[in-house]
Amino acid sequence: MWKVFASILIVFVFLTGCSNKTPVNSSQTQQRIQSLYALLMKLDKEIDSGEAMDLAQSSVTYTQKLAQEYQVVSPPLFHNVLVNIGIKKRGLCFEWCDDLCYYLYKRKYKSFDLHPAGYAVGNYWREHNALVVTAKDQPFPEGVVLDGWRHSGELFFTPVKEDRKYDWAPRNDRCVILLRY
């Protein structure tokens, strides 16, 4: 019994050491912020550049902060297992989406709309959630996906139409619940 427990503990300690520890002010982080900023500026000619920079910086750095808070381990599916069995408290994809959406919503951007998004909603094994940002009053498919879960705390972003892994749809059920707080 002791050997089994020790083996499990050693594996757990080894795997939890794989968490994302990218420094917030690293050059890699700054490059990601600039890349997201450029993508956001392409959404519409009316985008406020200051808001776009704030949204880019806030999204990238807050995702890193969430990775630390969630004590993320890689790969993301393994982290899900740890959450589902109670070893980790948070870090499922919908929690990444909700936490980032709420954080950005409080910043009250005038140039952007936030849309919780889902793929295969209701399918336990395939469902995935992320946040889509659009220019104000622009259609959902024209937005940018922000997904903190996909790469264990390194924010993934791409235009909705170019995401080859997921066919995103708005999650208006989540948006109403989330944004009323």
HELIX and SHEET records of a PDB file:
HELIX    1   1 TRP A    2  THR A   16  1                                  15    
HELIX    2   2 SER A   27  MET A   41  1                                  15    
HELIX    3   3 SER A   49  TYR A   70  1                                  22    
HELIX    4   4 PRO A   76  ASN A   84  1                                   9    
HELIX    5   5 CYS A   93  TYR A  105  1                                  13    
HELIX    6   6 PHE A  140  GLU A  142  5                                   3    
HELIX    7   7 VAL A  160  GLU A  162  5                                   3    
HELIX    8   8 ASN A  172  LEU A  179  1                                   8    
SHEET    1   A 5 PHE A 156  PRO A 159  0                                        
SHEET    2   A 5 VAL A 144  ASP A 147 -1                                        
SHEET    3   A 5 HIS A 128  ALA A 135 -1                                        
SHEET    4   A 5 PHE A 112  TYR A 119 -1                                        
SHEET    5   A 5 ALA A 169  PRO A 170 -1                                        
END                                                                             
